[in-house]
Amino acid sequence: MYDLIFYLELGLFHVLDWSAIDHLLFLCALTIVYTFKDIKTVFWIVTFFTFGHTLSLILSTFKIVNPPSQLIEFLIPTTIILTALYNIIFYKKNQNSFFEYMFSIFFGLIHGFGFGNYFEMLTDSLESKVFPLIGFAAGVEISQLIIVLAILIINTISNKINLILQKKSILSDHLIQAKLVSVIIILLSLNLIYEMI
């Protein structure tokens, strides 16, 4: 039981740690285009990301797949950039949920490998790695849903302010706001890549 709680907390703070900006940027890029009316879609997109993240941890922990850490460190900000570019280029009101779910699983795999080596070292001496994996996955999911909830609240407040002001300003459009935030996310992600060089 102690292992489950320890790894649940580890999963929570893996995402909620402000120094883990890559995870926060990715979640923001993934959900910035949505509002509370899309809550079901957002929930599944985040859950599919957690599924991919957990799958890569399983592959790393059981030494089935262990990609080079330098490649993964480069791919993580690249996934953030691609997600933000998707928002800018392909954003539309009726998005393809199936594509986004698959997108989330694949990018979750990449992000999970970023933590895989450390997680494998943590659990190497344990007889059973099932509870640590379940606890960590639950912690990641809970923390991601907390962040996404905050993003949806901000989006809703922004939309309400726009309705109250009823201005025809270009910045009062949710689509434009989402694209501007996506541009900022791209710039921050490019900086992450630059810092690796």
C-alpha positions as CSV (number, residue, x, y, z in Angstrom):
1,M,0.0,0.0,0.0
2,Y,2.9,2.4,0.8
3,D,4.3,1.8,-2.7
4,L,1.0,2.7,-4.3
5,I,0.7,6.0,-2.3
6,F,4.4,6.9,-2.9
7,Y,4.1,6.4,-6.6
8,L,0.8,8.2,-6.7
9,E,2.5,11.2,-5.2
10,L,5.4,10.8,-7.6
11,G,3.0,10.8,-10.5
12,L,1.2,13.9,-9.2
13,F,4.4,15.9,-8.8
14,H,5.9,14.6,-12.0
15,V,3.3,16.8,-13.8
16,L,2.6,19.5,-11.2
17,D,6.3,20.4,-10.8
18,W,6.9,23.9,-12.3
19,S,10.3,22.8,-13.4
20,A,8.7,20.2,-15.7
21,I,7.6,22.9,-18.1
22,D,7.6,20.5,-21.0
23,H,4.6,18.6,-19.6
24,L,2.7,21.8,-18.7
25,L,3.3,23.2,-22.2
26,F,2.2,20.0,-23.9
27,L,-1.1,19.9,-21.8
28,C,-1.7,23.5,-22.6
29,A,-1.1,22.9,-26.4
30,L,-3.3,19.9,-26.2
31,T,-6.3,21.5,-24.6
32,I,-6.1,25.3,-25.3
33,V,-8.6,25.1,-28.2
34,Y,-11.3,23.5,-26.0
35,T,-14.0,24.8,-23.6
36,F,-16.2,23.1,-21.0
37,K,-18.7,22.0,-23.6
38,D,-15.9,19.8,-25.0
39,I,-15.2,18.2,-21.5
40,K,-15.8,14.6,-22.7
41,T,-13.4,15.0,-25.6
42,V,-10.8,16.7,-23.4
43,F,-11.1,13.9,-20.8
44,W,-10.5,11.2,-23.3
45,I,-7.6,13.1,-25.0
46,V,-5.9,13.4,-21.7
47,T,-6.6,9.8,-20.7
48,F,-5.3,8.5,-24.0
49,F,-2.1,10.5,-23.3
50,T,-1.8,8.9,-19.9
51,F,-2.3,5.5,-21.5
52,G,0.6,6.1,-23.9
53,H,2.7,7.6,-21.1
54,T,2.1,4.5,-18.9
55,L,2.7,2.1,-21.8
56,S,6.2,3.5,-22.4
57,L,6.9,3.3,-18.7
58,I,5.9,-0.4,-18.8
59,L,8.2,-0.9,-21.8
60,S,11.1,0.8,-20.1
61,T,10.5,-0.8,-16.6
62,F,10.5,-4.3,-18.0
63,K,13.4,-3.4,-20.4
64,I,11.5,-4.2,-23.5
65,V,12.2,-0.9,-25.3
66,N,14.6,1.7,-24.1
67,P,15.2,4.5,-26.7
68,P,18.2,6.8,-26.4
69,S,17.5,9.6,-23.9
70,Q,19.0,12.3,-26.1
71,L,16.5,11.4,-28.9
72,I,13.6,11.5,-26.4
73,E,14.7,14.8,-25.0
74,F,14.6,16.2,-28.5
75,L,11.3,14.6,-29.4
76,I,9.4,15.9,-26.3
77,P,9.6,19.6,-27.3
78,T,9.1,18.5,-30.9
79,T,5.7,16.9,-29.9
80,I,4.8,20.2,-28.2
81,I,5.6,22.2,-31.3
82,L,3.7,19.8,-33.6
83,T,0.6,20.0,-31.3
84,A,0.7,23.8,-31.2
85,L,1.2,23.9,-35.0
86,Y,-1.9,21.6,-35.4
87,N,-3.8,24.2,-33.4
88,I,-2.7,27.0,-35.7
89,I,-3.1,25.3,-39.0
90,F,-5.9,22.7,-38.6
91,Y,-8.0,24.2,-35.8
92,K,-11.7,24.0,-36.6
93,K,-14.9,23.7,-34.5
94,N,-15.5,20.0,-35.3
95,Q,-12.1,18.4,-34.8
96,N,-11.4,14.8,-35.6
97,S,-11.5,13.2,-32.1
98,F,-10.2,9.8,-33.3
99,F,-7.1,11.4,-34.8
100,E,-6.6,13.4,-31.6
101,Y,-6.9,10.3,-29.5
102,M,-4.3,8.5,-31.6
103,F,-2.1,11.6,-31.6
104,S,-2.3,11.7,-27.7
105,I,-1.4,8.0,-27.3
106,F,1.7,8.4,-29.6
107,F,2.9,11.6,-28.0
108,G,2.2,10.0,-24.6
109,L,4.6,7.2,-25.5
110,I,7.3,9.7,-26.3
111,H,6.8,11.7,-23.1
112,G,6.7,8.5,-21.0
113,F,10.1,7.4,-22.3
114,G,11.4,10.7,-21.0
115,F,10.8,9.5,-17.4
116,G,11.2,5.8,-18.2
117,N,14.9,5.4,-17.2
118,Y,14.4,7.2,-13.9
119,F,11.3,5.1,-13.1
120,E,13.1,1.9,-14.0
121,M,15.9,2.8,-11.6
122,L,13.4,3.6,-8.8
123,T,11.5,0.3,-9.2
124,D,14.5,-2.0,-10.1
125,S,14.8,-3.5,-6.7
126,L,11.1,-4.1,-6.2
127,E,9.6,-7.6,-6.6
128,S,6.4,-6.4,-8.0
129,K,6.2,-3.3,-10.3
130,V,2.4,-3.4,-10.8
131,F,1.5,-1.2,-7.8
132,P,4.1,1.4,-8.6
133,L,2.9,1.6,-12.2
134,I,-0.7,1.9,-11.2
135,G,0.0,4.5,-8.6
136,F,2.2,6.6,-10.9
137,A,-0.3,6.4,-13.8
138,A,-3.1,7.4,-11.4
139,G,-1.0,10.3,-10.1
140,V,-0.2,11.5,-13.7
141,E,-3.9,11.3,-14.7
142,I,-5.1,13.2,-11.7
143,S,-2.6,16.0,-12.0
144,Q,-3.2,16.3,-15.8
145,L,-6.9,16.6,-15.2
146,I,-6.2,19.4,-12.6
147,I,-4.2,21.3,-15.1
148,V,-6.7,20.8,-17.9
149,L,-9.5,21.9,-15.5
150,A,-7.5,25.1,-14.8
151,I,-7.1,25.7,-18.6
152,L,-10.8,25.2,-19.3
153,I,-11.7,27.6,-16.5
154,I,-9.4,30.2,-18.0
155,N,-10.9,29.6,-21.4
156,T,-14.4,30.0,-20.0
157,I,-13.6,33.2,-18.1
158,S,-12.0,34.6,-21.3
159,N,-15.0,33.7,-23.4
160,K,-17.4,35.3,-20.8
161,I,-15.4,38.5,-20.7
162,N,-15.5,38.6,-24.5
163,L,-19.3,38.2,-24.5
164,I,-19.7,40.9,-21.8
165,L,-17.5,43.4,-23.7
166,Q,-19.0,42.3,-27.1
167,K,-16.1,43.9,-28.9
168,K,-15.2,43.1,-32.4
169,S,-11.5,43.1,-31.5
170,I,-9.5,40.4,-33.2
171,L,-8.3,39.2,-29.7
172,S,-11.9,38.6,-28.5
173,D,-12.2,35.5,-30.7
174,H,-11.4,32.2,-28.9
175,L,-9.8,30.8,-32.1
176,I,-7.4,33.7,-32.3
177,Q,-6.6,33.5,-28.6
178,A,-5.9,29.8,-29.0
179,K,-3.6,30.4,-31.9
180,L,-1.7,33.2,-30.2
181,V,-1.1,30.9,-27.1
182,S,0.0,28.2,-29.5
183,V,2.6,30.6,-31.0
184,I,3.9,31.3,-27.5
185,I,4.1,27.6,-26.8
186,I,6.1,27.0,-29.9
187,L,8.6,29.8,-29.0
188,L,9.0,28.3,-25.5
189,S,9.5,24.8,-26.9
190,L,12.1,26.1,-29.4
191,N,13.9,27.5,-26.4
192,L,13.9,24.1,-24.8
193,I,15.5,22.6,-27.9
194,Y,18.0,25.5,-28.0
195,E,19.0,24.8,-24.4
196,M,19.8,21.2,-25.3
197,I,22.3,22.2,-28.0
